[in-house]
């Protein structure tokens, strides 16, 4: 009979324990969801204590965090009165040192935490990836109904689980915080870099259009190299902007002398030596003394375009000038010291020329202090729309004419073309189209300027006169050879077509 009388009591106790366990599990689930939704450590700690107190029933509770250098970050307390202790105070007591040493849930009977006295205490470290980020503590369990005083083993296990979840959530929150800070820093650096490159991309009134990542990287590298005295070798197809990059390097170099350019392929060998190194008077009848480009560029920059076309004998003299920093004029005996930085450019494969014995290997390495490969326009198509607008606006401003509109089909053709003449070819096409358009540039006009078909590869870059001639011939063909009708369509006098021999 006694067992029957005690059975309802045991059943009630079992039901209470079951309800409490379910409540703990539900709280842990809610905690997992809630802790990963916070955007600040303070909010995470406040929510953590609120949910913890619901299950454990402490008279007071505290949670505190520190950074990886041991500096206090955030703190949250419950039941500490009106003057909540700061994070530094919570971390200053012996409890923190004991937790670091134990690395597990710590139980104490009697003592004080940040000035608050307690009879019993449970504390657990907030850990993630073997790093202790802070701790959470509960003080003096409140007795409700017939509950037992002091914290139970179930409270200890629950606190350990809560602390483990909170540690992972805290670590994730800090990782997100670091990513946000890193992203903001990168965004600011990119903004500053863009502003700097925008400032850089102006050379002698000529705009460097560089929106493609490859061109941005090249400009950034050239800006770093520019103040140094190292030689630079610019490589790339014709029309990729090697001369403009040389001017950019000179402008950013802060050298006080001028930029002097010479095209090694445009002058005969008999004249190129005297052009580079100068000539003494009296070498031949009627010859006057004249300084060369090296001396003209004293204190500045000498740009040697198409350097691969130099005769081998001149290569030897150029190598000596680069090594010794002095030149000897044609017909002269006295060496002349020069302080001239050399920037060379070529579209030819110098390595192959070296193998074939047509270019000196030692000169190749002397010129190749820094080698920069400029990409062809077909590999930086992102720049094409910006180049079209730039060339159109510049040409219209120079010629004092109204800016023409490029329709979508015309832009599509321009974007699809491979441009064997690169930027120079695009400039000539755009200027030709603006010159010939009646307010709107359409696909038919662009096709005629490209040679009649998209993708047709012209062996030479198109100059403006060639562009005009092709268009005029196309219009004459459309009129069946009737030059009077063609003249009316073109808006010119018939005699203009006759004189032009179209």
C-alpha positions in Angstrom: 0.0 0.0 0.0 2.9 2.4 0.8 4.3 1.8 -2.7 0.9 2.7 -4.2 0.7 5.9 -2.2 4.2 7.0 -3.3 3.6 6.1 -7.0 1.9 9.4 -7.9 4.7 11.4 -6.4 7.4 9.5 -8.4 5.3 9.9 -11.5 5.0 13.7 -10.9 8.8 13.9 -10.4 9.4 11.9 -13.6 7.0 14.1 -15.6 8.7 17.2 -14.2 12.2 15.9 -15.2 10.9 15.0 -18.6 9.3 18.4 -19.1 12.5 20.1 -18.0 14.6 18.0 -20.4 12.4 18.8 -23.3 12.5 22.5 -22.3 16.3 22.3 -22.3 16.5 20.7 -25.7 14.0 23.2 -27.1 16.0 26.0 -25.6 19.3 24.6 -27.1 17.6 24.4 -30.5 16.3 27.9 -30.2 19.7 29.1 -29.0 21.4 27.6 -32.1 19.1 29.5 -34.4 19.1 32.7 -32.4 22.9 33.0 -31.7 23.7 32.8 -35.4 21.3 35.6 -36.2 23.0 38.3 -34.2 25.1 41.1 -35.8 27.0 42.1 -32.6 28.7 40.4 -29.7 26.6 42.5 -27.2 23.4 41.3 -28.7 24.6 37.7 -28.7 25.6 37.9 -25.0 22.3 39.5 -24.0 20.3 36.8 -25.7 22.5 34.1 -24.3 21.9 35.1 -20.7 18.2 35.6 -21.2 17.7 32.0 -22.5 20.2 30.6 -19.9 18.4 32.1 -17.0 15.0 30.7 -18.2 16.3 27.2 -17.7 18.9 27.3 -14.9 17.1 29.9 -12.7 20.1 31.7 -11.3 19.9 34.7 -9.1 22.5 36.4 -11.2 24.5 35.6 -14.4 27.3 37.2 -16.4 28.9 36.7 -19.8 32.1 38.4 -21.0 34.3 38.2 -24.1 37.9 39.3 -25.0 39.8 39.5 -28.2 42.8 37.3 -29.3 45.2 39.7 -27.6 43.4 39.5 -24.2 41.7 42.9 -24.4 38.1 42.9 -23.0 35.4 43.4 -25.6 31.8 43.0 -24.5 29.9 42.1 -21.3 26.3 41.3 -20.2 25.0 40.8 -16.7 21.8 39.9 -14.9 21.1 40.4 -11.2 24.2 42.6 -10.5 22.1 45.6 -9.5 22.1 49.0 -11.1 25.9 49.2 -11.6 26.7 46.4 -14.0 30.4 45.6 -13.9 32.5 46.3 -17.0 34.1 43.6 -19.0 37.6 44.4 -17.7 36.4 43.8 -14.1 34.8 40.4 -14.9 38.1 39.3 -16.5 40.2 40.7 -13.6 39.4 38.2 -10.9 40.9 34.7 -10.2 37.9 33.0 -11.8 39.2 33.8 -15.3 42.6 32.4 -14.5 41.0 29.2 -13.1 38.9 28.8 -16.2 41.9 29.1 -18.5 43.7 26.5 -16.5 40.7 24.1 -16.2 39.3 24.6 -19.7 36.0 23.1 -18.6 32.9 23.9 -16.5 34.1 25.2 -13.1 32.0 25.0 -9.9 32.6 27.1 -6.8 31.0 27.4 -3.3 31.3 30.8 -1.8 33.2 33.8 -3.1 32.6 36.9 -5.2 32.5 37.8 -8.9 33.1 41.5 -9.8 32.1 42.5 -6.3 28.9 40.4 -6.1 28.9 37.8 -3.4 27.7 34.3 -4.2 27.1 31.0 -2.4 27.4 28.8 -5.4 28.7 29.4 -9.0 29.0 27.6 -12.3 31.2 29.0 -15.0 32.1 27.7 -18.5 34.6 29.0 -21.1 33.4 30.3 -24.4 35.7 28.4 -26.8 36.1 27.8 -30.5 39.0 26.2 -32.4 41.0 25.8 -29.1 40.8 29.5 -28.4 39.1 30.8 -25.2 37.0 33.9 -26.2 35.4 34.6 -22.8 33.2 32.9 -20.3 29.6 32.6 -19.0 28.7 32.2 -15.3 25.6 31.6 -13.3 25.4 32.5 -9.5 23.1 31.2 -6.7 20.4 29.0 -8.1 17.0 30.2 -7.0 14.9 27.5 -5.2 11.3 27.3 -6.6 8.7 25.0 -4.9 10.3 21.8 -3.8 13.4 22.2 -5.9 16.8 21.4 -4.4 19.2 24.2 -3.6 22.4 24.5 -5.6 23.1 23.7 -9.2 22.6 20.2 -10.4 24.6 18.0 -12.7 21.9 18.7 -15.3 22.6 22.4 -14.9 26.3 21.8 -15.4 25.7 19.8 -18.6 23.3 22.4 -19.9 25.8 25.2 -19.2 28.5 23.3 -21.0 26.3 22.8 -24.1 25.2 26.4 -24.1 28.8 27.7 -23.7 30.0 25.4 -26.6 27.2 26.7 -28.9 27.9 30.3 -27.9 31.6 29.9 -28.5 31.0 28.7 -32.1 28.5 31.5 -32.8 30.9 34.1 -31.3 33.7 32.8 -33.5 31.5 32.9 -36.6 30.4 36.4 -35.7 34.0 37.6 -35.5 34.9 36.0 -38.8 32.0 37.9 -40.4 33.1 41.0 -38.7 36.7 40.6 -40.1 35.3 39.9 -43.6 33.2 43.1 -43.4 36.1 45.2 -42.2 38.3 43.6 -44.9 35.7 44.2 -47.6 35.3 47.9 -46.5 39.1 48.3 -46.5 39.4 46.8 -49.9 36.6 48.9 -51.2 38.3 52.0 -49.9 41.7 50.9 -51.3 40.0 50.2 -54.7 38.4 53.6 -54.6 41.7 55.4 -53.8 43.4 53.3 -56.5 40.7 54.2 -59.0 41.0 57.9 -58.1 44.8 57.6 -58.4 44.6 55.8 -61.8 42.1 58.4 -63.0 44.6 61.1 -62.1 47.4 59.1 -63.7 45.5 58.4 -67.0 46.2 61.9 -68.5 49.4 62.4 -70.5 50.1 65.7 -72.2 46.4 66.2 -72.8 45.9 62.7 -74.1 43.6 60.4 -72.1 44.6 56.8 -71.3 41.5 54.8 -71.3 42.0 51.8 -69.0 39.0 50.2 -67.6 40.0 46.6 -68.4 41.7 44.9 -65.4 44.8 44.0 -67.5 45.3 47.7 -68.4 44.7 48.8 -64.8 47.4 46.4 -63.6 49.8 47.6 -66.2 49.2 51.3 -65.3 49.7 50.5 -61.6 52.9 48.7 -62.3 54.3 51.4 -64.6 53.4 54.0 -61.9 55.6 52.1 -59.4 58.4 51.7 -61.9 58.4 55.2 -63.2 60.4 56.9 -60.5 63.2 54.4 -60.8 66.1 54.6 -63.3 65.6 51.1 -64.6 65.2 50.6 -68.3 61.7 49.6 -69.6 60.9 47.5 -72.6 57.4 47.9 -74.0 56.1 45.1 -76.1 53.0 44.6 -78.1 51.4 44.8 -81.5 51.3 47.9 -83.5 48.7 50.4 -82.3 48.5 49.1 -78.7 49.8 52.4 -77.2 53.5 51.8 -76.6 54.3 55.5 -77.3 51.6 56.6 -74.9 52.9 54.3 -72.2 56.4 55.7 -72.7 55.0 59.2 -72.2 53.2 58.0 -69.1 56.4 56.6 -67.7 58.3 59.8 -68.4 55.5 62.0 -66.9 55.5 59.9 -63.7 59.3 59.7 -63.5 59.7 63.3 -62.3 62.8 63.6 -64.4 63.4 67.3 -65.3 64.6 66.7 -68.8 62.4 66.3 -71.9 60.9 63.2 -73.5 62.6 62.6 -76.9 61.3 59.9 -79.2 63.0 58.3 -82.3 61.5 55.7 -84.5 64.4 53.3 -85.4 62.5 51.9 -88.3 61.7 55.3 -89.9 65.2 56.4 -90.6 67.9 54.9 -92.9 70.9 53.4 -91.1 73.2 56.1 -92.5 71.2 58.8 -90.7 70.1 56.9 -87.6 73.6 56.9 -85.9 73.9 60.6 -86.2 70.3 61.1 -85.0 71.0 59.1 -81.9 74.5 60.1 -81.0 75.1 63.4 -82.9 77.8 64.4 -85.3 80.9 66.5 -85.2 81.3 69.4 -87.7 83.6 68.8 -90.7 83.1 65.1 -90.9 82.0 65.7 -94.5 81.8 68.7 -96.7 79.1 71.1 -95.5 78.3 69.0 -92.4 77.8 71.1 -89.2 78.1 69.8 -85.7 74.7 68.6 -84.3 73.8 67.0 -81.1 71.9 63.7 -81.1 68.8 62.5 -79.4 70.7 61.1 -76.4 72.0 64.6 -75.6 68.7 66.2 -76.4 67.1 63.9 -73.7 69.7 64.8 -71.1 68.1 64.6 -67.7 65.0 63.1 -69.3 63.8 60.1 -71.3 64.8 58.7 -74.7 62.1 56.6 -76.3 63.4 54.2 -78.9 60.5 52.9 -80.9 60.9 49.8 -83.0 64.3 49.1 -81.4 64.4 45.7 -83.1 65.2 47.4 -86.4 68.5 48.7 -85.2 71.5 47.6 -87.2 73.9 45.3 -85.3 76.7 47.9 -85.5 74.4 50.5 -83.9 73.3 47.9 -81.3 77.0 47.8 -80.1 77.1 51.6 -79.7 73.8 51.7 -78.0 74.9 49.0 -75.5 78.0 51.0 -74.7 75.9 54.1 -74.1 73.6 52.3 -71.7 76.5 50.6 -69.8 78.9 53.5 -69.6 76.3 56.3 -69.6 78.3 58.2 -72.2 78.2 58.6 -76.0 80.6 59.5 -78.7 79.4 61.6 -81.7 79.9 60.5 -85.2 83.4 61.6 -86.2 84.2 62.5 -82.6 86.8 61.2 -80.2 85.7 62.7 -76.9 83.1 60.7 -74.8 80.2 62.8 -73.6 78.5 61.8 -70.3 74.7 61.6 -70.5 72.0 61.2 -67.9 69.3 59.7 -70.1 66.8 57.1 -69.2 66.0 54.7 -72.1 62.6 53.3 -72.8 62.5 50.9 -75.8 59.5 49.4 -77.7 59.0 46.8 -80.3 56.3 44.6 -81.8 58.8 41.9 -82.8 59.8 38.8 -80.8 63.3 39.8 -79.6 64.0 36.4 -78.2 63.8 34.9 -81.7 65.9 37.6 -83.1 68.5 36.9 -80.5 68.5 33.2 -81.4 68.9 34.1 -85.1 71.8 36.4 -84.3 70.0 39.6 -85.5 69.8 41.2 -82.1 72.5 41.2 -79.4 71.7 39.2 -76.3 73.5 41.5 -74.0 71.6 44.5 -75.4 68.4 42.6 -75.0 68.9 42.1 -71.3 70.2 45.6 -70.8 66.9 47.0 -72.4 64.8 44.5 -70.6 65.1 45.9 -67.1 61.3 45.7 -66.8 59.4 44.1 -69.6 55.7 45.1 -70.1 53.5 43.3 -72.6 50.6 45.6 -73.8 47.5 43.5 -74.7 45.9 43.9 -78.1 42.5 45.5 -78.2 40.8 42.2 -78.8 41.9 41.1 -75.4 40.6 44.2 -73.6 37.2 44.5 -75.2 35.8 46.1 -72.0 37.7 49.2 -73.0 36.1 49.4 -76.5 32.9 51.3 -75.5 35.0 53.8 -73.5 37.4 54.3 -76.3 34.6 54.9 -78.8 33.1 57.6 -76.6 36.5 59.2 -75.9 37.6 59.3 -79.6 34.2 60.5 -80.7 34.0 63.3 -78.1 37.7 64.3 -78.7 37.3 64.4 -82.5 34.0 66.4 -82.4 35.4 68.9 -79.9 38.5 69.4 -82.1 36.5 69.7 -85.3 33.7 71.8 -83.7 31.0 69.5 -84.9 28.0 67.9 -83.2 28.6 64.6 -81.5 27.1 61.8 -83.6 25.1 58.9 -82.0 26.2 55.3 -82.5 23.2 53.0 -82.8 23.2 49.6 -81.2 24.0 47.7 -84.4 27.0 49.9 -85.1 28.2 49.4 -81.5 27.8 45.6 -81.8 30.0 45.6 -85.0 32.6 47.7 -83.3 32.6 45.4 -80.3 32.9 42.3 -82.4 35.8 43.4 -84.6 39.2 42.0 -83.9 41.2 45.2 -84.8 44.5 44.1 -86.3 45.5 47.7 -86.0 44.4 47.8 -82.4 43.6 51.2 -80.7 44.9 53.2 -83.7 42.5 51.4 -86.1 39.5 51.9 -83.8 40.4 55.6 -83.5 40.5 56.0 -87.3 37.2 54.1 -87.7 35.4 56.2 -85.1 36.8 59.5 -86.5 35.8 58.4 -90.0 32.3 57.4 -88.9 31.8 60.7 -87.1 33.0 62.6 -90.1 30.7 60.8 -92.6 27.6 60.3 -90.4 24.5 62.5 -90.6 23.9 62.5 -86.9 23.7 58.8 -86.5 26.4 56.1 -87.1 24.7 52.9 -88.3 26.0 49.4 -89.1 26.2 50.0 -92.8 28.6 52.9 -92.3 30.8 50.9 -89.9 30.9 48.0 -92.3 32.0 50.2 -95.1 34.8 51.6 -92.9 35.9 48.2 -91.9 36.3 47.0 -95.4 32.8 45.8 -96.2 32.5 42.9 -93.8 32.9 42.2 -90.1 36.0 40.4 -89.2 37.8 41.3 -92.5 41.4 41.6 -91.5 43.3 44.5 -93.1 47.1 44.0 -93.2 47.7 47.7 -92.2 46.0 49.9 -89.7 43.4 52.1 -91.3 44.2 55.8 -91.5 41.5 58.4 -91.9 42.2 59.0 -95.6 41.9 55.3 -96.4 38.6 55.2 -94.4 37.2 58.1 -96.4 38.3 56.7 -99.7 36.7 53.3 -99.0 33.4 54.9 -98.0 33.3 57.2 -101.1 34.0 54.3 -103.4 31.2 52.3 -101.7 28.7 55.1 -102.3 29.8 55.5 -105.9 29.2 51.7 -106.3 25.8 52.0 -104.8 24.9 54.7 -107.4 26.1 52.5 -110.3 29.1 54.7 -110.9 27.1 57.9 -111.1 29.4 60.4 -109.5 26.8 63.2 -109.5 24.4 61.1 -107.6 27.2 59.9 -105.3 28.2 63.6 -104.7 24.6 64.5 -103.7 24.5 61.5 -101.2 27.9 62.5 -99.7 27.0 66.2 -99.6 30.1 67.3 -101.6 30.7 68.9 -105.0 31.1 66.5 -108.0 34.4 68.0 -108.8 35.7 66.8 -105.4 35.1 63.2 -106.4 36.7 63.8 -109.8 39.8 65.5 -108.3 40.1 62.7 -105.7 40.3 60.1 -108.5 37.9 57.7 -106.8 
